[in-house]
Amino acid sequence: MVNSTVAPSAKANTDALAKSGLAAEQIVKGNAEALTDSGNASSTAFQELTKAYQELASKNASNLTAAIQALTAVKKPTEFIELQQRLIKDGVDAAVRDSQNIARLTAAVFTAAFEPVKKQIEAVQRTARN
């Protein structure tokens, strides 16, 4: 009689353990995939950010050269002051645009890095609820 009670209980426990083991395996596999996806996405986004910084440095060097050439070509003090003021205004405008672009790309790097992990966390939470 004890055997007839123990067998179903043992089977139920074994089934529950097998189900838990399978769920844990799926979670671990999902975590590994999420980390791989996160690494790949952040690598691509980081390359874009690096490229943007390189282009920005190149553009700024060209703008500096052009500004120096323009300032040295000026013949009158009034023209020099007008040109200097225009160059300052253009420089500030460019700096604002460039910083907005860099901020957008930086946000994209973090979004790309954390989005797969966020999705995996949500999947684990759904699994835990079930």
N, C-alpha and C positions, 0 to 999 in steps of 0.2 A: 504494500500500500504506500509506503514511503517512496519507493521507486517510481510509482505512477505519478506522484506529485512532483518529484524532483526532476524527472525527465522533461516535462513541458516547461518548467521554470528554467532549467538549464538551457533548453533550446531557445527560449525567449531571450535569455541573457546573451547567448551566443549570437543570435540574430541582431540584437541591439548593438553588441560590440562590433559586429561585421558592418552594420550600417554606419556606426560612428567612425569606424576605421576608413570606410569608403569616403565619407564626408570629409574627414581630415585629409585624406589623400588628395581629394579634389581641391580643397582649400590651399594646400601646400603647392600643388601644381599651378593653381590660379595665381598664387603669390609670386611664384617664379616667373610666370608669363608676364604678370604686371610689372615686375621689376625690369625684365628684359625690354618690354615695350616702353617703359619709362626711360630707361637708359638710351634706347635708340631715338626716341622722340626728342629728348633733351639734347642729345648729341647733335641732331640736325638743327634744332633751334639755336643751339650755342654757336654752330658754324655760321648761321645767318647773322647772329649778333656780332660775331668776330668780323665777318665780311663788312657789315655796316660800319663798324669802328674803323676798319682799314679804309673804306671809301671816304668816310668823314675826315680822316687824317689827310688823305690825298687831296680832297677838295679844299680843306683849310690851307694846306701848303700852296696850292694853286692860287687861291684867293689872296693869300698874303703876298705872293710874288706879284700878282696883278695890281694889288693896292700900292705896293712900293713903287712899281713902275709908273703908275698913274700919278702918285704924289711927286715923284722926281721930275715928271714932265710938266708940271704946273709952272706957269711963269709969273703969276700975280698972287700976292698974299690973300686976296679975297677969294680967288679960285681955290687956293689951297685949303682955306677954312671951309668953304662950301663942300669941297670934295671930302675933306676929313669928316665933316658932319654926315654926309651921305654914306661914307664907308662905315662909320660907327652905327648908323641906323640899320644898314644892310647886314652888318655883322650881328647885331642884336636879334634882328628878325631871323636870320639863319640859325643862330644859336638856339632860339626858341623852337623852331621847326625841327632841328636836329635832335634836341633833347626830347621832344615829344616822340620822335621816331625811335630813339634809343629806349625810351620808357615802354613804348608799345612792344618792341622786340624783347625787352627784358621780361615783361609780363608774359609774353608768349613762351619764353623759355621755361618759366615756372609752371605755367599752365600745362605745357607739353610734358614736363617732368612729373607732375602730380596727378594728372587726369587718369592715367591707367591705374595708379595706386588707389585713387578715390573710387574708381569703378569696382576694383577688387574688394575694397572695404565694404562697399554697399552690397556686393554679392555675398560676402561672408555674413553680413548682418541678415540678409534675406534667408540664407541657409540656416542660421542660428534660430531664426523665428520659426522655421518649419520643423 
